Amino acid sequence: MATAALRSQVQAKWNEGFTRLNRTEPGISGLMSYTEAWNVAQEYLRPRNIGVANSIQGASPETTHGEPELDESVDISQVKTAFDLINRSRRLPVMLEVFLDAVADNFHMVVVDIQRYLAQYQVDRDPETILQLVFRLVEWYRTWAPIEELGPTIRTAYTLTFQTRLFSALPAEFLGGFKALCASSLVKPSPHTAQMWASFETLGMADRYEGIVATVGYERIEHYIHETYAKKWDGQILPDLRKWMSTNIVPWMLPMYAKGASSTDDARSMLANVGARFDFHMNKTLCDLRTSEIFDIIVDYPDSEGALKDLRECLQRVDQRATLVQALRRANHKRLLHPGADTKIILQQYVATIKCLRIVDPPGVLLFKVADPIRRYLRERPDTIRSIVANLVGDDDGGDSLVDENDQPVPLQQQDADNFNDPNWDPEPVDAGPEFRTNKPSDVISTLVSIYDSKDLFVKELQVLLAQRLLAIKEEDNTAKVDKERRTIEILKIRFGEAAMQVCEVMLKDMSDSKRIDTHIQSQKPSIVHPTIISRNFWPALESSDIIMPGQFQELQKAYAKEYTVSKPDKKLRWLPHLGTVHLELELRDRKVDVDVPPLEAAFIELFSQKNVWTMEELIAGVGSVDRTAALKALITWIDLGVLKEDQENVFRLLEVEEESGPAPSRSVPMAVEEPALTAAQQQHADQMRLYWNFIEGMLTNLGPMSLDKIQSMLRLAPNYDQSIDQLAGFMAAASRSGRVTSKDGLWMLNA
C-alpha cells in the first residue's frame, strides 16, 4: 500500500506535468490545445509511401533536390505553431523519438525500391540504373524529411537515422554498382553528374564510400598510363601526364572534394591533400610500369633517356628504389647472365646499365647494388678481358661500341677516400651499403677495368690483340692502318700510362721498319711476296705451325729470304707460313677465280696443280703436319667456291669445268630432317653451324628480332667463327624451313 510520501511525490509530478502541458490556460483547455498540436505534428511527420509510379524509370533528377513539395491541404503555419507549442511544453524529444521510430518501422518501403532497382541492375548491368536508384533514395529522404524551419535538431536526428537504416539495408552488390557508376562518370560524364554528386552528399555516400571513389580515380590513372605509355620511352611523359590529370581527373574530383568552394583559390586549397594523394598514385603507377620495363629501357638507351628521367623524378616521390634494384637484378639473371648470352652483349648491357642508372641515381647507389652480380659473372668469363680490350683498340668486327667516340680519354681513375675538406662534399645516401665508398662511379672504361684487381691483365691482352691486328694488315693498307693503330696507342697511353704501352710502341716501330725493309728489297729484286718482319723478343708469343708451303710458294720464300740476308747479313728470316693472306688467281679451263685466302687454303690448291684428284691423307702429307679439322675447313672454302668437289668421303677432285648444280646445298642445311648422306667436309660444316645455333638462339632470345648483318657481327665474336654472310643466310633459311625461326621485314626472330 502506497505510503503518504509516495502519494505526495506522484501528485507533485502529475501537477508539474499538467501545468507544463496545460500552461496557464483555464481548466483543461491548454491540455486540449496541446493534444491537437501533437496530432497535427504527428500527422505531418508520418512517413508516407511515395508510391512506385517512377520506381524503375526513376524520378527526374531535378525533383530530388530542394525541399519536397507539401500537400496543399497542409497548413504550414499551423504545423509550425504546433511544433512551437510542443517545444514550449518540453515534449519535442518525445515527439522526435516517436517520429524516428516511425521512420524505422516504415523503412521497409525504401527497401522494396532498393531491391527492385538492384534486380534490374543485375539484368542490364547499366550504371544508369544505379544512378536512378540513388535519385530514388534521395526522393525518399526528402519526402520524409522535416522542413528546415523546424530546427536543426529534428533534421540532424532524422538524417542520421535515415542514413543508418539505408546503409544497413544496402546489399553487397550495391557497392559494385556504385563503383561502376563512379567509373562511368569519370570516363564519360553525363548531364546528371553534378546531381549525382549532390545526391551522394545528401545520402552520406560521399563520406562513407570515399575509399571506393578514390579507388575509381586510381584505377583510371593506372589504366590510362598502361594503355598510353607502356613501352613508349622516347620522351618524358610526366608533364603530359600531369596535364591529363588536370584536364580529366581534377574536374571529376571537384564536386566530391571541393564542394562549397567559392573561388579557384578555395578549390585549390581544398584539393591540396587529395590532389597530393592522386599525384602520388600517378607517380607510383608510372614508377611500377617503368620498373617492370627497366631491362628493355636499358637495352633501348639512349633512345629511352626520357623514360629514365621520368623514373628519376618518380623515385624522388615514391620510395621504390629497392624494388627497382630487385626487378633489374632478376631480369639480368634471367635474360643476361647465362651461357647463351655473348660476352660482348653482356658488356654492352652493363655499360648501358651504368649510363642509365647514373641518370636515375647520380650518386651511384643503385648502380652499385645492380652491378655486383654482373661484375662477378664477367670475372668468370674467359673472354671478358679480350672483349673489353677489343673495344679499347676499336674492334672492326662491328657491333655497338662500349665506348662513346665523343668521350675524352682520361687516365684510369683510382678509388680515392672521401675528401671531407671538399666544400662540395656530400654524405653517403642513406641506402648506401658499407662498401659503397670504394665503388663510386667513374668513367665507363675505369669501371670496366675495375672488374679485375689489376690493369696488367688488360695491358697484356692489349699487346696480344694489337699484334693480331697489325699482322692482319694487308700490304696495300699498311701505312693508313698502322697510322690508325698508332693513334689508338696514343689514346691508350693516356688511359694506362706510357710505361705500360712501351711494348706496343716497339710493335708499331717494327711495322714501320718492315715496310721500309720490304721497299728496299723490292727495289733490289721485285717479288710478289710482301712479308711483315717483326722482332721476336718484343712481340707476344705467336702460335707455331708445321705447315710447309709447297711448289711456287716455297720458291718465293727462299728467294725473298736470300735477298733479306744480303741486306742484313747478321740476321735471317724464320717464316710463319700459317699467318697472313695469299692473293690467288686460278686459271681453270672455263673460268678464272680471283680470291684472297689463308696460306693453308693456298697450299692445298697449289697441290692440285700437280694432279686433279687427291685424298685427304695425301693433301695433309703434301703440306706437312696439319690438323685434320683445319684441313677440312680449308677444303670447304674451295668447295664453296666451286673449285673442288668431294666425290666420295675424303677424296677431292679439281673442277676444271664448273658444274651446273654448284655446291651441294646440304652443307648449309644442317637442320633439315631428310638429307642425303653427308661427306666429311659437309659434316664438318654442319657440326660447326649447329654449335653456332646456340649463340644465335641466345641472341634472338635476349635481344629480340635482329637483322642478318647484326647476327653476323655478333657471331664474329664467337670462337673460330669464319662463315660468310651468304653461308649464314643459307643456314638461317634452313632454320626457317625447320620451323625454328621466321623472317619479317628483314628481321629474324624465334618462333614461339
C-alpha positions, 0 to 999 in steps of 0.5 A: 500500500502506497505510503503518504510520501509516495502519494505526495511525490506522484501528485507533485509530478502529475501537477508539474506535468499538467501545468507544463502541458496545460500552461496557464490556460483555464481548466483543461483547455491548454491540455486540449490545445496541446493534444491537437498540436501533437496530432497535427505534428504527428500527422505531418511527420508520418512517413508516407509511401511515395508510391512506385509510379517512377520506381524503375524509370526513376524520378527526374533528377531535378525533383530530388533536390530542394525541399519536397513539395507539401500537400496543399491541404497542409497548413504550414503555419499551423504545423509550425505553431504546433511544433512551437507549442510542443517545444514550449511544453518540453515534449519535442524529444518525445515527439522526435523519438516517436517520429524516428521510430516511425521512420524505422518501422516504415523503412521497409518501403525504401527497401522494396525500391532498393531491391527492385532497382538492384534486380534490374541492375543485375539484368542490364548491368547499366550504371544508369540504373544505379544512378536512378536508384540513388535519385530514388533514395534521395526522393525518399529522404526528402519526402520524409524529411522535416522542413528546415524551419523546424530546427536543426535538431529534428533534421540532424536526428532524422538524417542520421537515422535515415542514413543508418537504416539505408546503409544497413539495408544496402546489399553487397552488390550495391557497392559494385554498382556504385563503383561502376557508376563512379567509373562511368562518370569519370570516363564519360560524364553525363548531364546528371553528374553534378546531381549525382554528386549532390545526391551522394552528399545528401545520402552520406555516400560521399563520406562513407564510400570515399575509399571506393571513389578514390579507388575509381580515380586510381584505377583510371590513372593506372589504366590510362598510363598502361594503355598510353605509355607502356613501352613508349620511352622516347620522351618524358611523359610526366608533364603530359601526364600531369596535364591529363590529370588536370584536364580529366581527373581534377574536374571529376574530383571537384564536386566530391572534394571541393564542394562549397568552394567559392573561388579557384583559390578555395578549390585549390586549397581544398584539393591540396591533400587529395590532389597530393594523394592522386599525384602520388598514385600517378607517380607510383603507377608510372614508377611500377610500369617503368620498373617492370620495363627497366631491362628493355629501357636499358637495352633501348638507351639512349633512345629511352633517356626520357623514360629514365628521367621520368623514373628519376623524378618518380623515385624522388616521390615514391620510395621504390628504389629497392624494388627497382634494384630487385626487378633489374637484378632478376631480369639480368639473371634471367635474360643476361647472365647465362651461357647463351648470352655473348660476352660482348652483349653482356658488356654492352648491357652493363655499360648501358646499365651504368649510363642509365642508372647514373641518370636515375641515381647520380650518386651511384647507389643503385648502380652499385647494388645492380652491378655486383652480380654482373661484375662477378659473372664477367670475372668468370668469363674467359673472354671478358678481358679480350672483349673489353680490350677489343673495344679499347683498340676499336674492334672492326668486327662491328657491333655497338661500341662500349665506348662513346667516340665523343668521350675524352680519354682520361687516365684510369681513375683510382678509388680515392677516400672521401675528401671531407675538406671538399666544400662540395662534399656530400654524405653517403645516401642513406641506402648506401651499403658499407662498401659503397665508398670504394665503388663510386662511379667513374668513367665507363672504361675505369669501371670496366677495368675495375672488374679485375684487381689489376690493369696488367691483365688488360695491358697484356691482352692489349699487346696480344690483340694489337699484334693480331691486328697489325699482322692482319694488315694487308700490304696495300693498307699498311701505312693508313692502318698502322697510322690508325693503330698508332693513334689508338696507342696514343689514346691508350697511353693516356688511359694506362700510362706510357710505361705500360704501352712501351711494348706496343710502341716497339710493335708499331716501330717494327711495322714501320721498319718492315715496310721500309725493309720490304721497299728496299728489297723490292727495289733490289729484286721485285717479288710478289711476296710482301712479308711483315718482319717483326722482332721476336723478343718484343712481340707476344708469343705467336702460335707455331705451325708445321705447315710447309708451303709447297711448289711456287710458294716455297720458291718465293720464300727462299728467294725473298729470304736470300735477298733479306740476308744480303741486306742484313747479313747478321740476321735471317728470316724464320717464316710463319707460313700459317699467318697472313693472306695469299692473293690467288688467281686460278686459271681453270679451263672455263673460268678464272677465280680471283680470291684472297685466302689463308696460306693453308687454303693456298697450299692445298690448291697449289697441290692440285696443280700437280694432279686433279684428284687427291685424298685427304691423307695425301693433301695433309702429307703434301703440306706437312703436319696439319690438323685434320679439322683445319684441313677440312675447313680449308677444303670447304672454302674451295668447295664453296667456291666451286673449285673442288668437289668431294666425290666420295668421303675424303677424296677431292677432285679439281673442277676444271669445268664448273658444274651446273648444280654448284655446291651441294646445298646440304652443307648449309642445311644442317637442320633439315630432317631428310638429307642425303648422306653427308661427306666429311667436309659437309659434316664438318660444316654442319657440326660447326653451324649447329654449335653456332645455333646456340649463340644465335638462339641466345641472341634472338632470345635476349635481344629480340628480332635482329637483322642478318648483318647484326647476327653476323657481327655478333657471331664474329665474336664467337670462337673460330667463327669464319662463315660468310654472310651468304653461308649464314643466310643459307643456314638461317633459311634452313632454320626457317624451313625447320620451323625454328625461326621466321623472317619479317621485314628483314628481321629474324626472330624465334618462333614461339 
